Each structure stands twice: as structure tokens, then as C-alpha cells.
Amino acid sequence: MLLAATQLEPTREGHCLPVSFVDVKEAERLRQLIPLWLDRPERRRTENDVVIVYRWLEEYHPELLKRRESDPYQQLMADLRKYIQES
């Protein structure tokens, strides 16, 4: 698994140590997924529209769905939660 530091914090000796790490594959997945959602018109970014996007992703970009999770649809909802418009 590739990891990348999300933040570096200098020690008293001046060395930079990673504060937290992010799975690079996960970061790349989100980097591709979020713009696909945000490219939709605002009125088409509701909770109901997540179903449509989920089905589209299953067919055209299944690599953007987290298959290791027990429910990839619920994971997609969690990934998009802060970008979903109220209906």
C-alpha cells in the first residue's frame, strides 16, 4: 500500500515527520470521484441522484467504487455527503 504524508511537522532537531497518512489510491479515487459529482448541475446533486451516479459508476468506472466495503453504495453516500444538495 502506498502512503503519502498529508502534513509534515518539524521536530526540535529540524526533521519533518509525517503527522498523518492517506492511502494514495484512496486519495486518487476521491480526486476523480468528487469532480464527476460536482460537474453535475446543482439540482442534480441530491441524495436521490446518488443512485443514478452509483449505477453509472458501476457500468463505466467501477474502480471508483469501494468494493472492499460491505456496501459500496453507502460508502459512495459517505464520500459525497458534504457535496449533496438538499432536495
Secondary structure, 3 states (H helix, E strand, C coil): CCEEEEEEEECCCCCEEEEEEEEHHHHHHHHHHHHHHHCCCHHHCEHHHHHHHHHHHHHHCHHHCCCCCCCHHHHHHHHHHHHCECC
